[in-house]
Each structure stands twice: as C-alpha cells, then as structure tokens.
Amino acid sequence: MTTSIGERLETNASSDADAVWITSPDTGASVTWAEAAGHSREVARHLDGLGLTEGAAIAVAAPNSIWSTLCFTGITYGGYVATPLNLVAGARVLSYVIGHSQTPVILCADECRPLIDDALTEVDHPVTVIRIDPVSGPQWPVEADLHTAPRAVPQLKTPGLLMYTSGTTGRPKGVVLSHGNLMAAGLNVVHGHGLKPDDTAMCVLPIYHINGLCVTVMGTLMSRSGLVMPDRFSVRSFWQHVNKHNVSWFSAVPTHFAYLLSEQASPEIDRSRLRFSRSASAPLAPDTHRRFEERFGIRIIETMGLTETGAQILSNPMPPEQGKIGSPGIAVGNEVIIGDDNQIEVASGETGEILVRGDNVMQEYLHQPDETAKTITADGWLRTGDLGHMDDDGYVFVTGRIKELIIKGGENIAPREVDEVLLEHETVLEAAAFAVPCDQYGQRVESCVKFQPGQSATEDELLGHCVAQLGKFKTPDRVHVLDDLPKGPSGKIQRLQLFKLVYGVDP
C-alpha cells in the first residue's frame, strides 16, 4: 500500500500517465494523471516557498472544479493539511474555523472572495489570500524552486485533511484525518462498489463535504478511474453530463434523488454504462428509493458514512446481489456493532448506538481532547451518535440521531419514521419531523414539508394520511409548509434548526 496521497498520485501517473483523471463538463478542460501529479508537486513546492510551518493548515475556498481538487492533492502532497471551507456556513462560522485552525493561507476562487474578506474581519492572526485562477490555478505571490522535491514526505499517520463538521448543535469540530485514514476511506468505496480503472464517477456534492471528497475524489484516486466534476448539482444538466461523459456511477443524497424524480422529462440513459447510483449523507426514504429505480431503471446503493470516518462505513451489496431497502447496508472495510450506553454490543434486533472501528476512523478533533475522548473509546470504537439496530444478516437499520429523538410521554419516536410516511404522500417533496416542548407530554411531534412543484395539500389531508399510517400517537400535531427546508452542504436537512425557523425562538 502507498503511504501518502502524493505517492498514490505518482503511482497512478507511472501506470497510466495519459489517462484522464478529472474532466470539467462546464469548461471542457481535463487533466491526466501525469498532469495532476505535476500540478500537485508544484502546489506543494510553492507552499514550501512561502516559508510556512511544516504541517500548517491550508484552507481552500472554492466550488467544485479541477483546480479545487488539485489544491487538495497539492496541499497534502507537501505534508500540509488541506482545510476545505464550507461555502454555505456563513462568515461567522468561517471566522471561527480560520481562527481555530490558525490557517496562514487561503487559496480562494474569485466568487468566494467577498465571503472570505467578510470572514477575515473577525480573524486575529495574519492570513494570506491567494487567488485561484480557473485556468492556471493559484496565483502565487513569489516564485518557487520547482526543480526540487517538496521538503516534507508524508506518511500514513501524517494529517492530511482538516474538515469541520456542520456544527448544528454548537460550534463546528475540526475532524483530523491522516493520509492513511483518507486512503482507507477511498479503498472502502473501491471495494464496496467494485470500482475499476475503466469506471467514471460524477461528483455532484461539494468537495468541502466528506462525501464529495472521500467518496468520489479519493474513490477515483484509489481505483485509478475517471472523475467528472461539474461545479454544482443541476437537475437540468444532470443527465446530459452523465451521457456526454460516459459516467458509470454517481454519488448523491436523498434530496438530489427527490429533485430528479420531480422532473417531468424522460432522459435518455445508457444503462449498459451507468451501472449504479449511490445514496448517502442522510437516510433515503424507501418510497423515494423504489420510485427512482422503477422510473429510471438505475439501481441505488444505499450507504452510510460520517466525516469522522472519511465517509463510507456501511454499504448495500452491488448487483446482482439484492440489498435491503431502508438499510444503508453492512460493514465494508471496517467493523460496525450496535452498542448499549456502555458501548457493549447488544443482541441482534435491539436498538442502540452505531459504533465503528477501522483504519478510516479519524485521529482526533483538533484542539479538543475531551471531545475526542468522548467520541473514541479506549478500544478504538467511534461513537457515531446514530441510533439503529442490526438484523441477523448484519444489515444496519438507522432510526435517527440520539440528539434528534422525540420523547413524547416517555416514548421514543424516531423522526425518520414520520418523515417516511409524509414522503409517501404524492404532493410532498421533502419532509422533516421535529420535537416541540409540550406541558402534557414533555415533547410533541410537528413536521415541516416542502411540496412537489405545482402541487399542494391541506394540513388536514396530510394529518389524515399520517394517522392512517402511523396512528394518532406518532402523528404530528402540526404540519408546517415551507418554501425550502434548511440543509447543510451535503443536502442533509438540518432538523435541529426547524423549531427556531418555525417559531422564531430556541426551544
């Protein structure tokens, strides 16, 4: 096994120098493995030329592109720690991230410069912002000696990525993943989905999110396969990109599948080439899963992952094997158990916390040893914070986040159960249940929905639908209609924001 991302790049370049790795469908540009390795070396040497501390956190503020990807590989090539900035987090959060990571340099696309300038007004240490030209890459302020090798030689345990969690329950935490963690994460995708060099992935998730970075970038890097990188997800151009660029698989989130289903046009699909799609980052409603496969004839492989594990920990099997709809699958490349309050494995079918252990598990939360100790046990099990149970075949079924459980009259109600029933209603595009304080029961259930384009229903109709499927106790007391539900960078609905969004105050 190679010992660093840079070494893996060089290995791919030696094996298949002229094969294209990344293609931009927006610009038509592409880079081969040899070019990607060369550009990454240059980024590393230019960073060395700035006189930075070895292992410094180097931030990237850019949408998906060839150069935002090469900035990641170049930063890690030089032994620095790539720190992708979440472009939808807002200036206040970015100020915290930049200050907490003590990043001395931000590589920044033009469209992100106003956001970064705003964030830097609250940062106390000096930061150099370097422009990323969309054609030629970073515009370095000083020349560097490109004829010598980068000064650092990263190893498996060398930190390579600092990615901050979404921070929906407080300030974001900085997840530190080593080169070994990142490559193990990429190999989990390769092995879970049987990726080969003749595959081509399409990345529609931002690579400042762990799914976009570790599943598609690291997955293609570790399998030496192609990567199509549009700058953002677009329903209108999605199937055009798939067909034009010979895409064989893509990774998306439930919201993307719902939007693709909402389009009335029937796309042309080469099903002999597009062999599967992949869902992650949030549970996929069984009704959405079935309707997508029936309409488009493309298998969805449901999976589960976390930032702290470099994405994928569970996956359903590949065709022709059949997975289980409603489950993100079985452990692939790591160990997964269901644990009780003391992290002791429970019996099959019993509900507990999902725990994971493997080479993909993070090193630490940056500067937060107490949080790290709470999250990773002495035996190396990472506490995911997700509740679920495992059946006799090893399939995990997720019932929700521990912090999102609705406790009504002492009974636990998993919000996902309510969501799935609302999503079965023909008018509903998105749904999310949440807890509301209640004098009688402690908490009661309410939900927010977004309708399908051009469709609607009355609250009574939606409540009647829920009563018929869930019974009165679990049925929401109210259903609130929103133009859009709050989401994080992965497209995951931010359930814990709903109460304040609806009622204007914290619960």
N, C-alpha and C positions, 0 to 999 in steps of 0.2 A: 504493500500500500504506500502511496505517496505521502509525504509528511507535511505538505502545505498546499494551499490553493495555487500559488505560483508554480510549484513543481508540477502540479496536475496540468496546468495550462501548458507548460513546456512539453510535458509528455504527450498531450494531445497534438501539439504543433509538430512534434517529431513524427508522430504516427500518421498524421493526416493534414499536413501543412496547408494545402489549398482548399480544403473543405470549408464551407461557410458555416460559421457558428451562429452569428446574430444577424438578422435582417430586420430593417425598419420598413414596414409597409407604408408608413406616412411619407418617408423621403425617398424610398427605393435604395438606400445605401445598405451595405452589408460589410461584415468583416470576417475574414478567415481565421482559423486557429492560429496560424503564424502571425497574422496582423494583431490579433487580440493579445498574444503573448508579448509581442514587441511593444505595443502601446502600454501594456501594463508595466513592463520594465521601465519605460520612460516616465510614467507617472510616479513610480517608486523612486527613481533617481532624482526627479525634480523635487519631490518632498524631502529627500535627503539634503538637497541643495539649499533648502530653507533653514537648515540648522535646527531642526525640531528634535525634541526629546524622543529617544527610541521608544516605540510603543504608544506614541501620542494618539489620542482620539481625533480622527479627521472626519469632519462632517460633510455630507453631501445633501444639497437641497436642489432636487431636480425631479421632474416627472420621468416616467419610463422612457428610455432611449438607448441607443447603442453606447453613448458616452457615459450615461449614468451607470450603466453596467460595467464599463471599463474603468470607471473611477473606483468602483468597489473592488474589482480584481487588482487594480494598481495599488490601492492603499494597502490591501492585505499582502500583496507581493512584497512590499517593502517592510513588512513587520509592523506596520501601523494598524490601528483599529478603526475599521470603517464604521461610521456612525450615521446611518441614513436618518434624515429629519422628516418627520410626519407632516406633510404639507397641509393637512386639514386639521391639525391640532390647535392652531391659533398661535399668535405671537407670544402670549403669556407663557404657554406651555413650552414653546421653543426656547424662550429665555431661560427657563429653568433647566432644560436639557443641555443647552450650550454651557451654562454655568456649572452644572453638576458634573458634566464630563470634562470640563476645562479644555474644550477643544480650542486649539490655536488657529485652525484654518478651516474655512468652509468653502467647498467647491460648489459654485452656485450657478444655476441656469438663469438667464435673463428674466424670465417670467416670475421667478421666485425672489428676485432681489428686493422688491418692496416689502415682502413679508419678513425677510431676513433683516433688513435695515430696521424695521419696526421692533423685531425681537432683540436686536443688539442694543437698543437704547436702555435696556434693563440688565445688561451683562457687565460685570465689573472688571473683567480681565480683557486684555487686548486680543482681538481676533482679526485675522487677515481673510478677506473675502476674495476669492479668485474666480473669475468668470469662466463658465463652461461654454465655449463656442459650439453650436450644434454640429458643425462640420469637422473642426480640428481639435476639439476638446479643450481642456483647461489652458487658459492664457497665463502662463507662469510669469511672475514679476522679475525673475532673474534666470540667467542661463544656468544649465547644469551639465556636468560631465556625463554624457550618455554612453561613454565607451567603457565605463567601469560597472561592475555589478552593484546592485543595491547593498548597503552596508549590513543590513540585518538578514539573517537566514532563519525564517520562521520554522518552528517545529510543531508537532501535533498539539502540544499544550499551549502554544503561543496564542493569546487572544487575537481574534480576527474580526469579530463583529460585536458592536455595542448597539443593541436595538431596544428602544424604550417601549414598555407596554403602554396601552391606551390610557391608563390612569383614570378609569371611570369611577373608581371608589377612593380616589385620592391622587396624590402626585404620582406620575409615572415612575416605574422602576426600570433601571438600566440592566438589561439582561446581557451578560458577557458569555459569548460563545467562542470557543477556540477553533483553530483550523481543523483539529480532529473532530470536534463537535459538528462543524459545518459539513465536512466531507462525509461523516457518518450519516448525517441527515440527508444529504444528497443520495447516498447509496441506499437508504431506506426507500426512497422514491423509485430508484432504478430497480431494486429487487421486488418491491411491491407491485410494480406495473410492468415489469419485463421490458424496460427500455433498452433500445439498441441504437448503434450509430446511425442507422437509416431512419430513425424517428425524427419528427419535427414537432416541437411543442409551441403553443402560442400562449404568451403571458398577458393576461388581461387584468391582473391585480398589480397594484403598485409595488415596486421592489423595496419601498421603505416599510413594507409589511412582510412578515416572516414567510407567508405562503408564497408570495411572488418571488421573493429572493431565494428561499431554500428549496422550494418545490421545482420551479421552472429554471432558474439560473443554475443552482447547484445540481439539480437533477440532470440538466443537459450537459453541464461541465463534467460530471462524473460518468455519464454514458457516452460522451463524445458525440452528441447529437445536435440537431439544429434547433434554433430558438427564434421565433418570430416575435418581435417586440413593438406592438403599437403603443402610442403614447398614452392611451387610455381606453377603457371599455366603451364601445359604441354599438348599440343594437343595430343601427343602420348599416354599418360596415363589417359587422362581425363575420357573417357567413361569406362575404366577399373575400375577406382576408384568409379565411380557412381554405377556400377553394384555390385562390390565386397562389398561395404559398405552400400548398401541399401539406397542410397541417395534419398530423396523425393523432394528436391528443391536445387537450387544453384543461387547465385547472380554473375553476370558477367558484363562486359562493352562491348560496341559495337565492339571493336577490337577483343575480345575473340570470339564473335559470328561469325565475319568475318573469323577468323582463323579456327574455327571448320567447317565452310562451305567449306573452301578451301581444306580440307582433302578429298581424293577420296574414302577411305574405308567407308563401311556402318556398323556402330556399332550395336551391339545388345543392345536394350534398353527395360527395363521393364516399360512400360508406365502405368501400373497399380500402380506402386510405385512412379516413377518420375512424379509428378503431375504438376509441373510448373518450369519455369526458370524465372529469374528476371534481367532486364537490367536497369542500372543507370549510373551516373557519366558523361555521355555525351549523346546527342540526338542519338537515334537509327534510322538509315536510314530506311524508310518504305520498300524499296526493300530488304534489309537485313532481316528485320523482317518477311516479307512474305516468303522469300526463306527458312529461318530456320524452320519456323513452317511447311511448306509444306514438307521439306525433312525429318525432324526428328519426326514430329508429337508431338512436345512438345510446349505447349503454352508459349509465352514470355509475362510477365507482365512488361510493361514499367513503370518506376518510375522516380522521380527526387528528389535530395537532395543536401545538402551543408554541408561543415564542420561546419559552424556556426549554423546549426540546428540538429547536430547529425545525419546527413544523411536524411532519407526519409521525404519529405513533401507532395508529390503527388504520387498517385498510380492508375493504372487502376484496375478495379474490377477482382475478381477471377472467373474462370469458375464455372458454365456455363454461367455467365453473359459475355457479349461482351464489350470490351473496344473500344477505338478508336485509330487505328494505326496512328502514327505521333504525338500523345499526350502522355505525361507522366502521364496523369490521372487527378483525382480530389483530393481535400484536404482530408487527412486522419489523424485524431488526432490533427490537428491544423487548423487555419484559413488561407486562401490564397485569396488575392484580386489582381487585376491589378490596379496600381496607376499611376497618372499623375506626372508631375515634382514636384508637391507639396504633393505627396503621398495621393491624394484624389482619391477614387475609380472611375474608368471610366465605361462607358456603355459596355454591352456585345458586343464582337466583336472588340472593339477598342484596339489598341496596347498601351502598357505602361510597367512600371516596375513591375515585380512579387514581391509582398510583402507577408511576412509570420509572423504569431504571434501564440505563443503557449508555452507549458511547456518545449519543446525541444530546444527553442531558447537560444543561448549562454548567459553567464553572461557578457562577455567583451572580448576585445582584450587586452592581457596582456601589461601593462605599456603604453597603447595608448588610453587615454581617449578621445582625439579628434576624432580618427578614430572610436571609439565605438559610440560616439555621432552622427557621420555622418551616421553610419550604422543602429542604432536602434533609431527610432523616440520616441518622448515623449509618444506616445500612445502604444509603445511596438511593432511596426511593424519593422521587419528586412528587410532592402533593399537588395535584392539578387544581384542586378546588371544585372539580366537577363531580356530581353525583351520578351513579349509574349502577347497573348490575351486569353480571356476566352469565351467559347460559352454558349449558353443558358442552357446547361446541366451541367455546372460547370467544363467542361474539359478545361485544360490549354494547349495552343499550344505555344511552345517556338520558337522564331525566332532568338535568338542569344544573345550574351553578348553586353551590351551597349558599352564597350570599343573595341569590335571587329567589330562593324558595318562598312561597306564600304560605304562611302558617295561620290557617283560619280555624278558630275554635280548637286549637291543639292538633289539627290535622294538617299534614304537609300536602300542598298542592304544587305540582311541578308546572311552571308556566308553559312549558313546551306542549303539554297535553292540551291546554286551552288554545294555544296558537294553532295547533294542527287541525282542530275542529273548525275554527274560524276560516282557515285557509281552504277547507273543503267547500266553503260557500262560493258559488260561481262568481260572485261580484268582488271578492276580496283578493287583492294582490299581495299585501303584506299585513301581518298581524303580530302583536306582542302583548301578552298579559303582564300585569304588574300588581304589586301589593299596595293597598291603601289603608292607613290606620283606621281602626274601627272600634268603638267603645264596646260593642256587643261581642265581637269575635276576636278582637285583637288586631286582625287584618282581614280585609275583604279583597275579592278579586275584581279588577277592572281591566279593560283591554283598549288598545289603540289599533285602528285599522287604516289602511290605505286601499281605496277601491281600484279595480281594474279600469283602464282608460275607457271613458264613456259609460261606465256602469255605476250603479248605486243600489243601496237597500236601506230600509228604515232600521232604526235601532231595535225595534220590536221584532222585526224579521230575523235579525242576527241573533238576538237573545233566544228566540224560539228555536232557532237552529241549534244553538248550544245546549239548551235544555233537553232537546231530543237526543243529543249525542252524549252529553256529559252528566245529565241530571241537574237538579236545581242547586245542590250544594257547591259544585265546582263552576257553575255558570257565572260569568261576570255580572256584577250589579249594574255596570255601565259599559257601553262601547263608545269610545270617542273616535270620531272620524278626523284624520289629519291629512294635509296635503302631502306630507312626507314624514317618515319615521326617522329619528336620529340614528346615524350609522357611523361606525368607525372606518378606518382606511380600508379594511378588508371587506366592507359591505355588511358587517355584522351589526344588527340592530342593538343600540345601546339602551337596554331595558331599564337600567337604573336611572336614566335621565327622564323617563316618561312622566313620573309623578310631578316633577317640577315643571315640565313642559306643559302639562295639562292644568295644574293648579297654581303655578307661579311661585311656589314656595318649596323648601325642602321638606321631606316627610318627617 
